[in-house]
Amino acid sequence: MDRENYRTFSEGTIGEMKVRNRLVRSATFDGAVMRENQVPDSTLALYRELAAGGVGLVVAGPVFAFSPQSDGTEGADTDSGYSYVRVPSFSKIAEAVHQTDNKCRVVAQLMGQITLGPSEGTSLYTGRAVRELSPSEIEQVVDCYAMAIADMKRMGFDGVQLHASLGLGTLSYFLSPYTNHRTDRYGGSASHRARIIADIVARSREQAGDFPIIALITSTENVEGGIDDEEFPAIAEAIAQAGVDAIQVTGRPWGRRGLRENRQPYFLRYVEKIDLDCPVILAGGIRNVEQIETMIESGVADFAALCRPLICEPDLPNRWLHCKGTDAAECISCDSCSYALHVMRRPHVVCLYKHDKENHAAAQAMIAAHDGNPAFLHRRP
């Protein structure tokens, strides 16, 4: 007995990319990549496990699409401009996935800087100050993204994902009315706030052709003046019109854990309000294969993205496909994996609940001390 006849396990399409099923592994913070510009063997082993586990598409990264050029002065930033800085060994991730299973697709997530955006303000994610980019700097940023996208194609990835979500990073700041107060062509309406993504897509098409581009966007920021259920449909439509090949929808469900668990999938009601000409990938609180099947079969979303369940069980897609175990993921949504990344500073994500009970207990004690809200873990340096 298996689920081969399920829509969940049917082939999907994102631009020119064929994906063997509708299950996507969302990107996680790879500590060694982001902090040290390295891809250690242990990180490659994680991606091999995911590819062997049956997921259709893996989102790797993130990596920075642009960085301030240093003039040798501590703290130097914009005066010397911006550049795309390659992580030379990042191509090993694409190689590891394709060598493990050539039917598994892998895209690279590109993100901006957490301290640079459309207007002066504060990041919802980190609490750090954000400095306003000038029009000429925006042009440099667009060029850097285009170069990064072309480079990811040369590295052997199957596409890219633009991180424009969660109140984290340059593109996310541009999309949100909470952080974008510009009055020029990059501010105001949803289509104007999405213009930087339209510019990136257009510029990248000149260098990388029809290389698939996915945009990761926010459905709700849970803050007054930010993206909400009234604002989100216009943003989603603007991003689709920008020429991306798919959008992945997530958001900020932060709050006490019990409240978040009771609302799974967290953002289903937001995607129910949109009707786009490109595929929609839904992320956030997705834990049950029958729930996924209902969602895909109904057409509410085209793909389901999972993060923590695949940290806990890299072989979950194969387990579900072959009807082994329960319909639900083993993941208990404990957020100890965030503790491993941001407090223990592991080189890549790991499920402490399964593999390190002592540190799992320490993580749970720390989260409980913050009223069950793990958001503070993401604010740690």
C-alpha positions as CSV (number, residue, x, y, z in Angstrom):
1,M,0.0,0.0,0.0
2,D,1.3,3.4,-0.9
3,R,0.2,6.9,-1.8
4,E,1.4,7.1,-5.4
5,N,-2.0,8.2,-6.6
6,Y,-2.0,11.2,-4.3
7,R,-1.7,14.7,-5.9
8,T,0.9,15.3,-3.2
9,F,3.2,12.8,-4.9
10,S,2.5,13.9,-8.5
11,E,5.0,15.9,-10.6
12,G,4.8,19.7,-10.3
13,T,6.3,22.5,-12.4
14,I,8.0,25.8,-11.4
15,G,8.9,27.7,-14.5
16,E,11.0,25.3,-16.6
17,M,11.8,23.1,-13.5
18,K,10.0,19.8,-13.2
19,V,9.6,18.7,-9.5
20,R,8.9,15.1,-8.8
21,N,6.4,15.8,-6.0
22,R,4.7,18.7,-4.2
23,L,6.9,18.5,-1.0
24,V,9.4,21.3,-0.5
25,R,12.1,21.5,2.1
26,S,12.2,25.2,3.3
27,A,15.5,26.8,3.8
28,T,17.2,26.9,7.2
29,F,20.1,29.0,8.5
30,D,23.3,27.1,7.7
31,G,25.7,28.5,10.4
32,A,29.0,27.6,8.7
33,V,27.9,29.0,5.3
34,M,26.6,32.3,6.7
35,R,29.3,32.9,9.4
36,E,32.4,31.4,7.8
37,N,31.6,31.1,4.0
38,Q,32.2,27.4,4.2
39,V,30.3,24.2,3.5
40,P,31.6,21.5,5.9
41,D,31.1,17.8,5.2
42,S,28.5,17.5,8.0
43,T,26.3,20.1,6.1
44,L,26.7,18.2,2.9
45,A,25.6,15.0,4.7
46,L,22.5,16.8,5.8
47,Y,21.6,17.7,2.2
48,R,22.3,14.1,1.0
49,E,19.9,12.8,3.7
50,L,17.2,15.1,2.5
51,A,17.7,14.1,-1.2
52,A,17.6,10.4,-0.2
53,G,14.5,11.0,1.9
54,G,12.2,11.7,-1.1
55,V,11.5,15.4,-1.0
56,G,10.8,16.9,-4.4
57,L,12.6,20.3,-3.9
58,V,15.3,21.4,-1.4
59,V,15.8,25.1,-0.7
60,A,19.4,25.6,0.3
61,G,21.0,28.5,2.1
62,P,20.5,31.3,2.6
63,V,23.6,33.1,1.2
64,F,24.0,36.8,0.8
65,A,23.2,38.2,-2.6
66,F,25.3,41.4,-1.9
67,S,27.6,42.7,0.8
68,P,29.2,46.1,1.5
69,Q,32.6,46.4,0.0
70,S,35.1,47.0,2.8
71,D,37.6,49.8,2.5
72,G,39.6,48.4,5.4
73,T,37.9,50.6,8.0
74,E,36.0,48.8,10.8
75,G,32.3,49.3,10.3
76,A,32.7,50.6,6.8
77,D,29.6,50.2,4.6
78,T,28.1,52.1,1.8
79,D,30.8,54.6,0.8
80,S,32.6,51.9,-1.2
81,G,29.5,50.3,-2.8
82,Y,28.3,46.8,-2.9
83,S,29.3,43.5,-4.5
84,Y,28.2,39.9,-4.8
85,V,30.6,37.8,-2.7
86,R,30.7,34.2,-3.8
87,V,30.8,31.2,-1.4
88,P,33.1,29.0,-3.5
89,S,32.1,25.7,-1.9
90,F,28.4,26.4,-2.1
91,S,28.2,24.5,-5.4
92,K,29.0,21.3,-3.4
93,I,25.4,21.4,-2.1
94,A,24.0,21.2,-5.6
95,E,26.4,18.4,-6.4
96,A,25.6,16.5,-3.2
97,V,21.8,16.6,-3.9
98,H,22.0,15.7,-7.5
99,Q,24.6,12.9,-7.0
100,T,22.4,11.4,-4.2
101,D,19.2,11.5,-6.3
102,N,19.2,13.2,-9.7
103,K,15.4,13.5,-9.5
104,C,15.6,15.8,-6.5
105,R,15.7,19.5,-7.3
106,V,17.7,22.1,-5.3
107,V,17.4,25.9,-5.4
108,A,19.6,28.4,-3.6
109,Q,18.1,31.0,-1.3
110,L,19.5,34.5,-1.7
111,M,19.0,37.2,0.9
112,G,19.9,40.9,1.4
113,Q,21.5,42.6,4.4
114,I,19.6,42.9,7.7
115,T,20.8,46.5,8.2
116,L,19.9,47.9,4.7
117,G,16.5,48.7,3.4
118,P,14.2,51.3,1.8
119,S,13.9,53.5,4.8
120,E,15.4,54.1,8.2
121,G,13.8,51.9,10.8
122,T,14.1,48.7,12.8
123,S,14.0,45.0,11.7
124,L,11.0,43.1,13.0
125,Y,13.1,40.0,13.1
126,T,16.3,41.1,14.8
127,G,15.4,44.4,16.4
128,R,18.5,46.0,14.7
129,A,18.5,49.4,13.0
130,V,18.0,49.5,9.3
131,R,19.6,52.2,7.1
132,E,18.0,53.7,4.0
133,L,19.4,52.9,0.6
134,S,19.8,55.6,-2.0
135,P,18.5,55.2,-5.6
136,S,22.0,54.6,-6.9
137,E,22.6,52.0,-4.2
138,I,19.4,50.2,-5.1
139,E,20.7,49.9,-8.7
140,Q,23.9,48.3,-7.3
141,V,21.8,45.9,-5.2
142,V,19.7,44.9,-8.2
143,D,22.9,44.2,-10.2
144,C,24.3,42.1,-7.4
145,Y,21.2,40.0,-7.2
146,A,21.4,39.4,-11.0
147,M,25.0,38.4,-10.8
148,A,24.3,36.0,-7.9
149,I,21.4,34.4,-9.7
150,A,23.6,33.8,-12.8
151,D,26.3,32.4,-10.6
152,M,23.9,30.0,-8.9
153,K,23.0,28.7,-12.4
154,R,26.7,28.2,-13.2
155,M,27.1,26.4,-9.8
156,G,24.6,23.8,-10.9
157,F,21.5,24.8,-8.9
158,D,18.1,24.3,-10.5
159,G,16.8,27.7,-9.5
160,V,16.9,30.4,-6.8
161,Q,14.7,31.7,-4.1
162,L,14.6,35.4,-3.2
163,H,14.2,35.8,0.5
164,A,11.7,38.7,0.9
165,S,9.9,37.6,4.1
166,L,9.7,37.6,7.9
167,G,10.9,41.2,8.4
168,L,14.4,40.0,7.7
169,G,16.6,41.4,5.0
170,T,16.5,44.1,2.3
171,L,13.8,42.7,0.0
172,S,11.5,42.0,3.0
173,Y,11.9,45.6,4.2
174,F,10.9,46.9,0.7
175,L,7.7,44.9,0.6
176,S,6.4,45.9,4.0
177,P,4.5,49.2,4.6
178,Y,5.9,48.9,8.1
179,T,9.5,49.4,7.0
180,N,9.0,51.1,3.5
181,H,8.2,54.8,3.8
182,R,9.6,55.9,0.5
183,T,7.8,58.3,-1.8
184,D,9.7,57.5,-5.0
185,R,9.1,54.6,-7.4
186,Y,10.1,52.1,-4.8
187,G,7.5,53.1,-2.2
188,G,3.8,53.6,-1.8
189,S,1.5,51.0,-3.4
190,A,2.2,47.3,-3.3
191,S,3.3,47.3,-6.9
192,H,5.8,50.1,-6.2
193,R,7.2,48.3,-3.1
194,A,7.6,45.2,-5.2
195,R,9.4,47.1,-8.0
196,I,12.8,46.1,-6.7
197,I,11.9,42.4,-7.2
198,A,10.6,43.2,-10.7
199,D,13.9,44.9,-11.5
200,I,15.9,41.9,-10.1
201,V,13.9,39.5,-12.2
202,A,14.2,41.5,-15.4
203,R,18.0,42.0,-14.9
204,S,18.5,38.4,-14.1
205,R,16.7,37.3,-17.2
206,E,19.3,39.1,-19.2
207,Q,22.1,37.1,-17.6
208,A,20.5,33.8,-16.7
209,G,17.6,33.4,-19.1
210,D,14.5,31.5,-17.8
211,F,16.4,30.2,-14.8
212,P,13.5,29.5,-12.2
213,I,13.0,32.3,-9.6
214,I,10.9,31.7,-6.5
215,A,10.0,34.6,-4.1
216,L,9.6,33.9,-0.4
217,I,7.0,36.4,0.9
218,T,5.2,37.3,4.1
219,S,1.4,36.8,4.6
220,T,1.3,38.6,8.0
221,E,3.8,40.4,10.1
222,N,1.6,40.5,13.2
223,V,2.4,44.2,13.8
224,E,0.3,47.3,13.4
225,G,1.1,49.0,10.1
226,G,2.7,45.9,8.6
227,I,1.5,43.3,6.1
228,D,-1.8,41.7,7.1
229,D,-4.7,39.8,5.6
230,E,-6.0,43.0,3.8
231,E,-2.6,44.0,2.4
232,F,-1.3,40.5,1.5
233,P,-3.4,39.8,-1.7
234,A,-2.1,43.0,-3.4
235,I,1.5,42.1,-2.5
236,A,1.1,38.5,-3.7
237,E,-0.4,39.8,-7.0
238,A,2.4,42.4,-7.4
239,I,5.1,39.8,-6.9
240,A,3.5,37.4,-9.4
241,Q,3.3,40.3,-11.9
242,A,7.0,40.9,-11.2
243,G,7.7,37.8,-13.3
244,V,8.7,35.2,-10.7
245,D,8.0,31.6,-11.4
246,A,6.4,30.8,-8.0
247,I,5.8,32.4,-4.6
248,Q,6.3,30.7,-1.3
249,V,4.1,32.1,1.4
250,T,5.1,32.2,5.1
251,G,4.7,34.7,7.9
252,R,5.3,35.5,11.6
253,P,3.2,33.3,13.8
254,W,5.4,34.1,16.9
255,G,3.6,33.9,20.2
256,R,3.0,31.3,22.8
257,R,3.6,27.9,21.4
258,G,0.1,26.5,22.3
259,L,-1.6,29.3,20.3
260,R,0.6,28.6,17.3
261,E,0.0,24.9,17.3
262,N,-3.8,25.3,17.4
263,R,-3.6,27.4,14.2
264,Q,-1.7,25.0,12.0
265,P,-1.3,25.4,9.0
266,Y,-0.6,29.0,10.2
267,F,-1.1,30.8,6.9
268,L,-3.7,28.7,5.0
269,R,-6.4,31.4,5.3
270,Y,-4.1,33.9,3.6
271,V,-3.5,31.7,0.5
272,E,-7.2,31.0,0.3
273,K,-7.7,34.7,-0.6
274,I,-5.3,34.7,-3.6
275,D,-5.6,33.5,-7.2
276,L,-2.3,33.9,-9.1
277,D,-0.9,32.9,-12.5
278,C,2.1,31.2,-10.9
279,P,2.4,28.3,-8.5
280,V,1.9,28.9,-4.8
281,I,4.0,27.1,-2.1
282,L,2.5,27.2,1.4
283,A,4.8,27.0,4.5
284,G,4.1,27.1,8.2
285,G,2.7,24.6,10.6
286,I,2.2,21.8,8.0
287,R,2.4,18.5,9.7
288,N,0.0,15.9,8.2
289,V,0.1,14.2,4.8
290,E,-3.7,14.0,4.6
291,Q,-4.0,17.7,5.3
292,I,-1.4,18.4,2.6
293,E,-3.4,16.2,0.1
294,T,-6.6,18.1,0.8
295,M,-4.8,21.4,0.3
296,I,-3.1,20.3,-3.0
297,E,-6.2,18.5,-4.4
298,S,-8.4,21.6,-3.7
299,G,-6.0,23.9,-5.5
300,V,-5.5,26.2,-2.6
301,A,-1.7,25.7,-3.0
302,D,0.4,23.8,-5.5
303,F,3.2,22.8,-3.1
304,A,3.6,22.3,0.6
305,A,6.9,23.5,2.3
306,L,8.1,21.9,5.5
307,C,11.0,22.9,7.6
308,R,11.1,21.5,11.2
309,P,9.4,18.2,10.2
310,L,12.2,17.5,7.8
311,I,14.8,18.5,10.4
312,C,13.3,15.8,12.6
313,E,12.7,13.3,9.8
314,P,14.6,13.8,6.6
315,D,13.0,10.7,5.2
316,L,9.5,11.9,6.0
317,P,8.4,12.1,2.3
318,N,9.3,8.5,1.6
319,R,7.7,7.4,4.9
320,W,4.5,9.1,3.9
321,L,4.6,7.8,0.3
322,H,5.0,4.2,1.5
323,C,2.4,4.5,4.3
324,K,4.8,3.8,7.1
325,G,4.0,5.0,10.5
326,T,1.4,7.8,11.2
327,D,0.0,10.4,8.9
328,A,1.5,13.1,11.1
329,A,5.1,14.2,11.3
330,E,7.1,13.2,14.4
331,C,8.1,16.8,14.9
332,I,6.7,18.3,18.1
333,S,7.2,22.0,17.1
334,C,9.5,22.5,20.1
335,D,11.9,25.0,18.4
336,S,15.0,23.4,20.0
337,C,16.4,23.3,16.5
338,S,16.6,27.2,16.6
339,Y,18.4,26.9,20.0
340,A,20.9,24.6,18.3
341,L,21.6,27.2,15.6
342,H,21.5,30.4,17.4
343,V,22.6,29.6,21.0
344,M,24.8,26.5,20.5
345,R,25.9,27.9,17.1
346,R,25.9,24.6,15.3
347,P,27.2,24.6,11.7
348,H,23.8,23.5,10.5
349,V,20.3,22.7,11.8
350,V,19.8,19.6,14.0
351,C,16.9,18.1,15.9
352,L,17.9,18.2,19.5
353,Y,14.6,16.5,20.5
354,K,15.8,13.3,18.8
355,H,19.6,13.5,19.0
356,D,20.6,15.5,22.0
357,K,18.1,15.2,25.0
358,E,20.3,17.2,27.4
359,N,20.5,20.3,25.2
360,H,16.8,19.8,24.2
361,A,15.9,20.2,27.9
362,A,18.0,23.3,28.2
363,A,16.4,24.8,25.1
364,Q,12.9,24.1,26.4
365,A,13.8,25.7,29.7
366,M,15.0,28.8,28.0
367,I,12.0,29.0,25.7
368,A,9.6,28.5,28.7
369,A,11.3,31.3,30.5
370,H,10.2,33.6,27.6
371,D,6.5,32.6,27.9
372,G,6.9,29.9,25.3
373,N,7.8,32.4,22.6
374,P,10.9,31.3,20.6
375,A,11.2,34.6,18.8
376,F,14.0,35.8,21.1
377,L,16.2,33.0,19.8
378,H,16.2,34.7,16.4
379,R,17.3,38.0,17.8
380,R,20.5,36.5,19.3
381,P,23.7,37.6,17.5
